[in-house]
Amino acid sequence: MNPIVWAGGTLREPGEPVVAATDHGFTVGDGVFETLAVRDGVPFALSRHLARLAYSADRMGLGMPDGAAVREAIAAVMGAGVVTRLRVTVTSGAGPMGSARGDGAPTLIVTGVDAPRPHTCRAVRAPWKRNERSALAGVKTTSYAENVVMVEYARSKGADEAIIANTFGNLCEGTATNVFVERGGEVVTPPLASGCLAGITRGLALEWGVRAALPMRVAAPGELAMSVLDEVLAGEAHLAVTSSTRGVQHVSSLDGEDIAAGPLLRKVSAAYELAAERNPDPAVPSRR
């Protein structure tokens, strides 16, 4: 189906232009976004996604539209057709031809599509690094060209995701996923200090997995070298990715070699799915 688009305060016709040629989100990627799964007709973890959107906007120095207005736009899109995936995009709006911003209002666009959930993950190791010292580290920004290049590299290798190390050579994340490794009788995930995004699904998997008495934790800085993926290929460890659209998903192949699912990671996935069904909008954790 055609995407359902809300922009400029109203629903738009399919194919209708909605972004100015001078919008900084278009010209220099000056914006932030969130992608949400829709479960049983409800945008999943909406409060957490909007909190992260506001955090990303603050990190970027962007004006953030009122949360109630964003929720109204989402409701309009949800009421206009069948939607299984939502995207909320905020840019700095129209600006000059350069990096400096203009002084106009931010642009808000909400898009809904009916798209199938990815059922498998085939991954490769990316030959590039994630810069954990970048000004955009941990920000979900529309400046996504780096990830596009890495996904195209993965596709050229018959995969659909690329796993990235940071500049220290430590395991960081995928282009659109966080990563979890099962080894030594526990499940660990790279720390945010590695430069990875604070994924909504990553956080919920940790919370709900621990609540289900599963042995899982955030790794210490430097604990997970990229070479841990050699252990995965040797069958000594197991790998899963997490994202809003994938949930907690076993990586079925790495660098072209089939790999087995981890028994603990299967339990993490089951715990996540059960908790998500029971609580479609988990509360935003308090910051201390």
C-alpha positions as CSV (number, residue, x, y, z in Angstrom):
1,M,0.0,0.0,0.0
2,N,1.0,3.6,-0.4
3,P,2.4,5.3,2.8
4,I,0.0,7.3,4.9
5,V,1.6,10.7,5.4
6,W,0.8,13.4,7.9
7,A,2.7,16.7,7.4
8,G,2.0,20.4,8.0
9,G,-0.9,19.7,10.3
10,T,-2.9,17.4,8.0
11,L,-3.0,14.1,6.2
12,R,-1.6,14.3,2.7
13,E,-2.4,12.5,-0.6
14,P,0.0,9.8,-1.7
15,G,2.9,11.3,-3.6
16,E,2.1,14.9,-2.6
17,P,5.2,17.0,-2.0
18,V,5.6,17.8,1.7
19,V,9.2,19.0,2.2
20,A,10.7,22.2,0.9
21,A,13.8,22.0,-1.2
22,T,15.6,24.1,1.4
23,D,14.6,21.9,4.4
24,H,17.8,21.1,6.3
25,G,16.6,17.5,6.8
26,F,16.8,17.1,3.1
27,T,19.9,19.2,2.3
28,V,22.2,18.2,5.1
29,G,20.4,15.5,7.1
30,D,19.8,17.8,10.0
31,G,17.0,16.0,11.8
32,V,16.1,13.1,14.1
33,F,13.6,10.3,13.8
34,E,12.0,7.3,15.5
35,T,10.6,4.1,14.0
36,L,7.9,2.3,15.9
37,A,6.3,-1.1,15.4
38,V,2.6,-1.3,15.6
39,R,1.3,-4.4,17.6
40,D,-2.4,-5.3,17.5
41,G,-3.2,-1.8,16.2
42,V,-1.2,0.0,19.0
43,P,2.1,1.9,18.5
44,F,4.4,-0.1,20.7
45,A,6.5,1.7,23.4
46,L,5.2,5.1,22.2
47,S,6.1,6.9,25.3
48,R,9.7,5.7,25.3
49,H,10.1,6.4,21.6
50,L,8.9,10.0,22.1
51,A,11.2,10.5,25.1
52,R,14.2,9.3,22.9
53,L,13.0,11.6,20.1
54,A,13.1,14.5,22.5
55,Y,16.5,13.5,23.8
56,S,17.9,13.2,20.2
57,A,16.4,16.6,19.4
58,D,18.0,18.1,22.5
59,R,21.4,16.6,21.6
60,M,21.1,18.1,18.1
61,G,19.9,21.5,19.4
62,L,16.7,21.1,17.5
63,G,13.3,22.6,18.5
64,M,11.0,19.7,19.4
65,P,7.3,19.8,18.5
66,D,4.9,19.5,21.4
67,G,4.5,15.8,22.5
68,A,0.7,16.1,22.3
69,A,0.9,17.3,18.7
70,V,3.1,14.4,17.8
71,R,0.6,11.9,19.4
72,E,-2.3,13.6,17.5
73,A,-0.4,13.2,14.2
74,I,0.3,9.5,15.0
75,A,-3.4,9.0,15.8
76,A,-4.4,10.6,12.5
77,V,-2.1,8.3,10.5
78,M,-3.3,5.2,12.5
79,G,-6.9,6.1,11.7
80,A,-6.3,6.5,8.0
81,G,-5.6,2.8,7.1
82,V,-3.7,-0.4,8.1
83,V,-0.4,0.5,9.7
84,T,2.2,-1.9,11.1
85,R,5.1,0.5,11.2
86,L,5.4,4.2,12.0
87,R,8.1,6.8,11.5
88,V,8.2,10.1,13.2
89,T,10.7,12.6,11.7
90,V,11.6,16.0,13.0
91,T,14.0,18.3,11.1
92,S,15.3,21.9,11.8
93,G,13.1,23.1,8.9
94,A,14.1,25.4,6.0
95,G,17.6,26.7,6.2
96,P,20.4,28.3,4.1
97,M,22.6,26.3,1.7
98,G,25.2,25.3,4.2
99,S,25.6,23.8,7.6
100,A,24.2,26.8,9.6
101,R,20.5,26.6,10.4
102,G,17.8,29.0,9.6
103,D,15.4,30.4,12.2
104,G,12.2,28.9,11.0
105,A,9.9,26.3,12.7
106,P,10.9,22.7,12.8
107,T,9.4,20.2,10.3
108,L,7.3,17.3,11.6
109,I,6.3,14.4,9.4
110,V,4.7,11.1,10.5
111,T,4.5,8.2,8.1
112,G,2.7,4.9,8.4
113,V,3.1,1.8,6.3
114,D,1.9,-1.8,6.3
115,A,5.2,-3.6,6.1
116,P,6.1,-7.2,7.0
117,R,8.3,-7.7,10.0
118,P,11.7,-9.1,9.2
119,H,11.7,-12.8,10.0
120,T,15.4,-13.5,9.8
121,C,18.7,-11.7,10.2
122,R,21.7,-12.5,8.1
123,A,24.7,-10.5,9.1
124,V,28.2,-9.7,8.1
125,R,31.0,-7.8,9.8
126,A,31.4,-4.3,8.4
127,P,34.9,-3.2,7.3
128,W,34.2,0.3,8.8
129,K,34.2,1.6,12.4
130,R,31.6,3.4,14.5
131,N,33.1,6.6,16.0
132,E,32.1,6.5,19.7
133,R,33.5,10.0,20.1
134,S,31.3,11.5,17.3
135,A,29.0,14.4,18.1
136,L,26.2,12.2,16.9
137,A,27.1,9.1,18.9
138,G,23.9,7.7,20.5
139,V,21.7,10.1,18.6
140,K,19.0,8.7,16.2
141,T,19.6,11.2,13.4
142,T,18.5,11.4,9.8
143,S,22.2,11.7,8.8
144,Y,22.1,8.0,7.9
145,A,24.3,7.8,4.8
146,E,27.0,5.9,6.7
147,N,24.5,3.2,7.5
148,V,23.2,3.1,4.0
149,V,26.7,2.3,2.7
150,M,27.1,-0.5,5.2
151,V,23.7,-2.0,4.5
152,E,24.5,-2.0,0.8
153,Y,27.8,-3.7,1.6
154,A,25.9,-6.3,3.6
155,R,23.4,-6.8,0.7
156,S,26.3,-7.4,-1.7
157,K,27.4,-10.3,0.6
158,G,23.9,-11.8,0.6
159,A,23.1,-10.4,4.1
160,D,20.7,-7.8,5.4
161,E,22.6,-6.3,8.4
162,A,26.1,-5.3,9.1
163,I,27.7,-5.6,12.6
164,I,30.1,-2.7,13.4
165,A,33.1,-2.3,15.7
166,N,34.0,1.0,17.3
167,T,37.4,2.7,17.0
168,F,38.8,0.6,19.8
169,G,37.9,-2.6,18.0
170,N,35.1,-3.5,20.4
171,L,31.7,-4.8,19.4
172,C,29.3,-1.9,19.0
173,E,26.0,-2.4,17.1
174,G,24.4,-3.1,13.8
175,T,23.4,-0.4,11.3
176,A,19.8,-0.5,12.6
177,T,20.1,-2.9,15.5
178,N,21.7,-3.5,18.9
179,V,23.5,-6.7,19.5
180,F,23.4,-9.3,22.2
181,V,25.9,-12.1,22.7
182,E,25.3,-15.4,24.6
183,R,28.6,-16.8,26.1
184,G,29.7,-18.4,29.3
185,G,26.2,-19.0,30.5
186,E,25.0,-15.4,30.3
187,V,23.8,-12.8,27.8
188,V,25.7,-9.6,27.4
189,T,25.3,-6.5,25.3
190,P,27.8,-3.7,24.5
191,P,27.6,-0.6,26.8
192,L,26.4,2.7,25.6
193,A,30.0,3.9,26.0
194,S,30.8,1.8,22.9
195,G,29.0,4.4,20.8
196,C,25.9,2.3,20.2
197,L,22.4,3.7,20.2
198,A,20.3,3.3,23.4
199,G,17.8,1.1,21.6
200,I,14.3,0.9,23.0
201,T,14.2,-2.8,22.4
202,R,17.7,-3.2,23.9
203,G,16.5,-1.5,27.1
204,L,13.3,-3.5,27.3
205,A,15.0,-6.8,26.6
206,L,17.4,-6.1,29.5
207,E,14.6,-5.1,31.9
208,W,12.3,-7.9,31.0
209,G,15.0,-10.5,30.7
210,V,16.3,-9.7,34.2
211,R,12.8,-9.6,35.6
212,A,12.3,-13.1,34.1
213,A,15.5,-14.2,36.1
214,L,17.6,-14.6,33.0
215,P,21.4,-14.1,33.4
216,M,21.9,-11.0,31.3
217,R,23.7,-7.7,31.7
218,V,25.5,-4.8,30.1
219,A,29.2,-5.6,29.3
220,A,32.0,-3.6,30.9
221,P,33.7,-1.2,28.5
222,G,36.2,-3.2,26.4
223,E,34.8,-6.6,27.6
224,L,33.4,-7.5,24.2
225,A,36.1,-7.3,21.5
226,M,34.9,-7.7,17.9
227,S,36.7,-11.0,18.0
228,V,33.8,-12.4,20.0
229,L,32.2,-12.9,16.7
230,D,34.9,-15.5,15.9
231,E,33.5,-17.4,19.0
232,V,30.0,-17.2,17.4
233,L,31.3,-18.7,14.2
234,A,33.0,-21.5,16.1
235,G,29.8,-22.3,17.9
236,E,31.2,-21.2,21.3
237,A,28.8,-18.2,21.5
238,H,25.6,-17.1,20.0
239,L,24.3,-13.8,18.5
240,A,21.0,-11.9,18.4
241,V,20.0,-8.4,17.3
242,T,17.3,-6.2,18.6
243,S,15.2,-3.4,17.1
244,S,11.7,-2.1,17.1
245,T,10.8,-4.0,13.9
246,R,12.8,-7.2,14.7
247,G,12.2,-7.6,18.4
248,V,14.8,-9.9,19.8
249,Q,15.9,-11.9,16.7
250,H,18.4,-14.7,16.3
251,V,21.2,-14.1,13.7
252,S,20.9,-17.0,11.4
253,S,24.1,-16.5,9.5
254,L,27.3,-14.5,10.0
255,D,29.7,-13.8,7.2
256,G,27.9,-16.3,5.0
257,E,28.1,-19.2,7.6
258,D,24.9,-20.6,9.2
259,I,25.0,-20.3,13.0
260,A,22.8,-21.8,15.7
261,A,20.4,-20.0,17.9
262,G,21.4,-19.6,21.6
263,P,19.1,-21.3,24.2
264,L,19.3,-18.3,26.5
265,L,18.7,-15.8,23.7
266,R,15.6,-17.8,22.8
267,K,14.4,-17.4,26.4
268,V,15.1,-13.6,26.2
269,S,13.1,-13.4,23.0
270,A,10.2,-15.3,24.5
271,A,10.3,-13.1,27.7
272,Y,10.3,-10.0,25.6
273,E,7.4,-11.0,23.4
274,L,5.3,-12.0,26.4
275,A,6.0,-8.8,28.3
276,A,5.4,-6.7,25.1
277,E,2.0,-8.3,24.7
278,R,1.0,-7.5,28.2
279,N,2.4,-4.0,28.3
280,P,2.3,-2.1,24.9
281,D,3.5,1.2,26.4
282,P,6.0,0.6,29.2
283,A,6.7,3.6,31.3
284,V,9.8,5.8,30.6
285,P,12.5,5.1,33.2
286,S,13.3,8.0,35.5
287,R,16.7,9.7,35.0
288,R,18.8,10.0,38.1
